[in-house]
Amino acid sequence: MKKKLVFLDLDGTLWTLDGIPESAKKAIALARNNGHKVFANTGRTQSEAAKELYSIPLDGYVFSAGSHIIADQKECLCKPLSMEQIQAIQDFLDPLDVGYSLEGKERTFMNKANQKFFAKAQEANRVGVGVFPDFSKMKKEDFGQIMKVSVHSKDPIDFSNLSSLGLVFTPFTIEAVKDYFIGEITMKEYTKGTAIDFLKSHYKDYETMAFGDSENDVSMLLEADISVAMGNGNETVKKIADHITDDINKDGLYKAFEYYGLLTR
């Protein structure tokens, strides 16, 4: 069997509100012992990665929806937003009654509306959720490490005007706050899928495999040789996946690793 290069989304795929299931930890350890490579592939920036992520050994990390890649402990790619892009986003969002965060590789900042939103999310004990400093705390050098912008609104927003700046808005669903319009603004040229394509050149003899549960996982599920939707995932990912495993709380990750033979030599 050809060795696999496995990419795991985080929220709803690798972990739940209660953390990483023990069966998922076991599956990842067994797969790596059998010569497969396992990467986290997340929209979160490195500064927002929860301590739980580093509690299990992995071969690398894709942060910031594909614009920041670390493989075998080496940074392979890091493309922050430009100052022009950040300014355009802020000029567009500031007049609106929405919460948003400027999410950085090293530091993340929020407007006051987003601080209130995340304080509420903290009450639900979401893994890795934190309330970050407001924009008044930003220094000049902080703008040079902003990777993406997350948005939380009570009403839908049309972001098509940002396309000319090379930006795209990707909406997705978070079950704990499903009544909100949520998504992230990223550079169009980088996605979770382009990260897989990038890493294939580093691991040429591996077959790629991706696991996801939400809309922002679509690009990597389409790019991977094998795509797996979590049983708790939404219909968008289930329609395009090669395989639908069980829910995350029912050992879904372990069962899929077992189904594809990653747990035995």
N, C-alpha and C positions, 0 to 999 in steps of 0.2 A: 504494500500500500504506500502511495506517495505521502510524504510528510506534509502536515498541514501548517499553514500560517493563519492562526485564528485571531479574529478581531471581535472584541466584546464591548457592546455598549455598557454603560454603567447603570443609571437609574432605570429600574424595571427589568434589567437583564442580568447584571452581575449582583446587584444588591437591592434590598427592599428597605422600608423604613426601619427595619430591625437590624440591618447590616447584611453581610454576605452569608448566605446559607452554607453550612458546613459541607454539604454535598458538593457545592460549587467549588469550594476550596480544594476538596479532595480530587475532583475531576481535573482541575487545572494542574495540580501537582502530578497526578498520574500521566496526564498528556505530555507535560514537559519532560518527565522522566523517560517517556517513550520517544523523545526526539522532536516533538512538535513545538512550535513557537506560539506563544500567547501574548497578545497585545490588548491593552485597553484602547478603545476608540470612542472618544467622548466629545461632546460639545463644551464641556467645562474647560476652563483655562487651568494651567498648572497651579496657579495660586488658589484655586477653588477646589482642587482635588482633596477629597476627604482623607483623613489619616487611615481609614479602612482600606483605601486603595493600596497603600504601601505595606499593609499587613500580610500580603501574599506576594511571593516572588513572581514577577512577570518578565518577559523579554523586552518589553518596550511600551511606549505610551504615545497615543495620538491625542493631543489636546486641541482645544479651540477649533473644533469642527474641521480638522485637517490642515490648519496653518502652522501647527507646531508639532514636530515629530522627534521623539527620542527613541533610539534603537540601540540595544546592547550598551546602555549607559552613555551614549554619545548623542548630542543634539545634531540631527540631520537637516532640520528645516525649522526656521522661525521667521514668520512674515507678519509683523504687526500692521495694524491699520495706519494709514498716513494721517498726518495732522489735518489735511484737507478733508479727508473722509470723516474723521471724528467731528470736526467743526460743522460739517454739513448735517450730520446726524443730530447733533445737539441743537442746531438751528431749527431743524424740523420738529424735534420732539419737545423742546422746552415750552412752546406755546400750548401744548396739549396736556390734558390732565391724565398723565400716565406715569408709571414707575419704570425707570430704566437704570441699568448698570453699565459702567465702562469696565469691562473685565480684562484684567491685565495678566501677563505672564507671571509677574512678581507681586502685584498689588491690584486690588479691585476696589472700585468706588461706586457709590449709589446716590441717586437723588433721594430726597426725603420721602417721597411717595413709595419708592422701592424699599427703603428701610422699614417702613410700616408693613409692606407686603411680606417681607422676609421675616419680620418679627412674628407675624402670624404663622408663617410656614414653620418656624422654629418650634412653635407650640405643638405641631404635628410630629415633631422629632424626625424630620426628613434628614437622611444621612447627608452630611457635608454642607448643610444649609447654615449660613452665617449672615449676620448683619455687618456690612462693611462700612468704612468711613464715608461721609458725604463729600460731594465734589469740592467743597471749600478747603478740604485737606490736601487736595492734589497739588503737587509741585510740577514745575516745568518738565522735569525728566520723566514724570509718571506718564505723560501723554505718549512717549516714545515706546511704551511696552503694552499698549492696549491692543488686544487681539480681536475682540468682538464686543458686541453690545446686546444685552438681553433686555427684552421689553415685556411688561405686564400691564395689561389694560382691561378695563371692564367692557370696552367696545372695540370692534374690529377697526384696524387702521390700514389704509392703502399706502404701501411703501414703494410703489412702482416708480416714483420720482427719484429714488436713489440708484436706480439701475445704471444711469449714465455715469455714475461714479465708480462703477465696478462692484456694486454692493447688491446683496440679495437678502430678503427676509424669509426665514423659514419658520412657519408656525408649527407648534406641536402641543400635545396634551399632557398635563400632569394631573393625575387622578385626584390628588388631595386638594387641588385648586382648579377643578375643571370648569368652573363658571367664568374663569378669566381667559382673555385673549392673550396667549403667551407665544413667544418665539424669540429668535435671535437674528441679528444683522451681522452678516459675515461677508468676506470677499467672495465674489462669484467664482473665482478661479480655484478656490480651495474648498474641498468638502471631505467628509469622511471617506467618500469613494475615491477621490484623487489621492488620499493618503495610502490607500491599499495599492493603487497603481504605482505610486512612488516606491513603496517598500518591496514590491515584487521585483524591482531591479536589484535590490540588495539580497533577496532570498529567491534566486531564480529557479531552484529545484523544488520549490514548495507549491502546493495547491492552496489557494486562499479560501477562507471560510469566515462568514460574518454572522453575528447574532444581534438581533435588535427587537424593539417592541413598539417604536413610535415613528412619527413622520420624519424626524430628523435622522433616522437610520436608513432611509430609503436609498440614498446614494451608495452607501457601502454594501447594502444587500444586492443592489443591481450590479455592482462592480465585482463582487466576490464570485469565485467559481461555484461555491456552495453557499446558499443563504438559508438561515434558520430564523423563524419568528417564534418568539416566546408565546406560550399559551395565553398569557395575560396581555399580550400585545393587541393593538387595534387592528381593524380590518384592512387598513391600508397596507401594512406590512405582511399580513397573512396572505393577501392576494398575490403578492409578488414572490413570496418565499418558496424555496424548493422543499422545505420541510417545516412543519409546525410541531414544536415540542410541547411539553407540559408547562404549566404555570411555574413561575420562579419559586413560589412557595411549595411546589410539589416536585422539587428536584429536577426542574426542567432543563437546566444546563447540564447536569450530570447525565440525564437520560439521552440528550442529544449527542454528547461526547461518546457515550456508549453506543448509540445507534450507528454512528459513523466510524466506529472502531478505534477511537483515539485512546482508549483506556487499556488496550491490550497490544502487545508487541506482534 
